[in-house]
Amino acid sequence: MSTVDVDIVEEIKIDEKVKRETKEPSLYKVILLNDNQTPIDWVIEVLTKIFKHTQEAAEKLTFEIHNEGSGIAGIYSHEIAEQKSTEALLSSREHGFPLQIKMEQE
């Protein structure tokens, strides 16, 4: 066995001893909060266009937000949750609505 072969065998043995732990990334809930200024139709539009809910699911969730004070628009990785939250907030502000959104780690 050559020196190169021995080195490769040693690397394999060492690599097999190293524990490999993979951890799933944390997920985040995007929560829409009720307010008295943002129209129901706008919340439904945000839920269908940005969060990709069906019309029926968006209507149901909108009334949950209205009646309960908040509702979960979706659960995503941090980057996607942040992107969707930002998109919804910017679009709401452009249309003059004070829609509030928060993210919580699941």
C-alpha positions in Angstrom: 0.0 0.0 0.0 1.4 3.4 -0.9 1.5 6.5 1.3 -1.3 8.0 -0.7 -3.5 5.0 -0.2 -2.8 5.0 3.6 -3.7 8.7 3.7 -7.0 8.1 2.0 -7.8 5.2 4.3 -7.0 7.3 7.3 -9.2 10.2 6.0 -12.1 7.8 5.5 -11.7 6.4 9.0 -11.6 9.9 10.6 -14.6 11.1 8.5 -16.7 8.1 9.6 -16.1 9.0 13.2 -17.4 12.5 12.9 -21.0 12.8 13.8 -23.1 14.6 11.3 -26.1 16.4 12.8 -28.4 18.2 10.6 -31.0 20.5 12.0 -34.1 21.6 10.1 -34.3 25.4 9.8 -36.8 27.1 12.1 -40.1 28.0 10.7 -41.9 31.3 11.2 -45.6 32.1 11.4 -46.7 35.2 9.5 -49.5 36.7 11.5 -51.9 39.4 10.3 -53.4 41.6 12.9 -56.8 43.2 12.9 -57.3 46.9 12.7 -60.3 49.2 12.0 -58.9 50.9 8.9 -57.8 48.1 6.5 -60.7 47.0 4.4 -61.7 43.3 4.4 -61.4 43.2 0.6 -57.8 44.3 0.8 -56.9 41.7 3.4 -58.5 39.0 1.2 -56.5 40.4 -1.8 -53.2 40.2 0.2 -54.0 36.7 1.3 -54.8 35.5 -2.3 -52.0 37.3 -4.1 -49.1 37.3 -1.7 -49.8 34.3 0.5 -51.4 32.2 -2.3 -54.6 31.3 -0.5 -57.7 30.4 -2.4 -60.5 32.9 -2.4 -62.6 30.8 0.0 -59.7 30.2 2.4 -58.7 33.9 2.3 -62.3 35.0 3.2 -62.4 32.5 6.1 -59.1 33.7 7.4 -60.0 37.3 7.0 -63.1 36.8 9.2 -60.9 34.9 11.7 -58.5 37.9 11.8 -61.5 40.3 12.2 -63.2 38.3 15.0 -60.2 36.9 16.9 -57.8 39.9 16.4 -55.2 38.0 14.4 -54.7 35.0 12.1 -51.8 33.0 10.6 -51.4 33.8 6.9 -48.7 31.1 6.5 -45.7 29.3 8.0 -42.4 29.6 6.2 -38.7 29.6 6.5 -37.4 32.8 7.9 -36.4 34.3 4.6 -39.7 33.6 2.9 -41.7 34.7 5.9 -39.7 38.0 5.9 -40.1 38.5 2.2 -43.9 37.9 2.2 -44.3 40.1 5.2 -42.4 42.9 3.6 -44.2 42.6 0.3 -47.6 42.7 2.1 -46.7 45.7 4.2 -45.2 47.7 1.3 -48.2 47.0 -0.9 -50.6 47.9 1.9 -48.8 51.2 2.5 -48.8 52.0 -1.2 -52.6 51.6 -1.1 -52.9 53.7 2.1 -53.7 50.9 4.5 -52.1 50.4 8.0 -52.2 46.6 7.9 -49.9 45.2 10.7 -48.0 41.9 10.4 -45.8 40.1 12.8 -43.6 37.1 12.6 -43.2 34.5 15.3 -40.9 31.5 15.4 -42.9 28.3 15.5 
